[in-house]
Amino acid sequence: MVIPPAQWRIRTDWNTVCARSSGRRHYHAARQQAARARRDQVFELLLRHGWDNFGVCAKIARELHVHRCTIVRDRQTLLREMD
């Protein structure tokens, strides 16, 4: 849903503000939980296929049906967490 700029000036009642905030918190929490679960899978696959083997990120991305860049970022996060 796209809100025209003119409607941003309209005052919103407190219940609507709270409901939107709650929805955002729920949405972000669900995304973070999915990312943590995916990183667990990535960790297991990296242990199986090797951390530095050529093409391992692309192989894992195909297996998990996500973009290669997502796996690269997950791998970087895992490496930072291990330090």
N, C-alpha and C positions, 0 to 999 in steps of 0.2 A: 504494500500500500504506500503510495507516494502522497505526501502532504504538501500542498502548495505553500510557498513561503508566506503568503498573507495569513494563513491559518495558524502559523506559529505564534502570532501575536494574541490569539484568542486565549483567554484564561481557561485553565483546566482545573476541575474540582479535585480535591485532595484524594478522594477514593480512586479516581482514574490514575492520578500520579502514582499512588501506591501500587495499584494493579500492574501498571506498566513496569515499574521498578521490580516488582516480584517476578514478572514474566522474563525480564532481562536476566535477573539472577538465576532463574531456573534454566534458561537457555544456555547461559555461559557455564553453569555447573555441569550441564549435560555434555557440552562440548569438551570441557576439561576432563571429564570422566572418560569420554570416548578416546581422547588423546592419550590418557594414561594407559588405557587398555591396549591401544595400538602400540605404544612404546614397549609395553611388556612383550607383545608379539614380535616386535622388531628386535628386541634384545635377544629373544630365543632364536630367531632366525639368523641374527648376526653371529651368535655363538656357533650355530650349525654350519653356516656358509663362510664364516671368516669376516673380520672387521675391515680388512684392507684389500681384499681380493677385487680385481677389476670387474666392474659391472654388478657388484653385489647389491648396491642400492636399487638399481633398475630391476634386478631379478626379484628382490623383496617387494618392490612397488607393484610389479605385475601380479605377484602372488596375493597381495593384500588389496589390489584394485584401487590404488591411490597413485598420485603423481610422484615421480622420482624425487622431486624437491622436498616433498613431505618426509620421505625416508631420510634424506640427507639432513634435514633439520632435526628429526628425531634422533639420529645417530649423534649429531653434535650435542644435543641435550643430554643424551646418555653418557657421553664422554665427559661432559662438564660435571654431571652428578657423581661420576666415579672418582673425580679428583678430590 
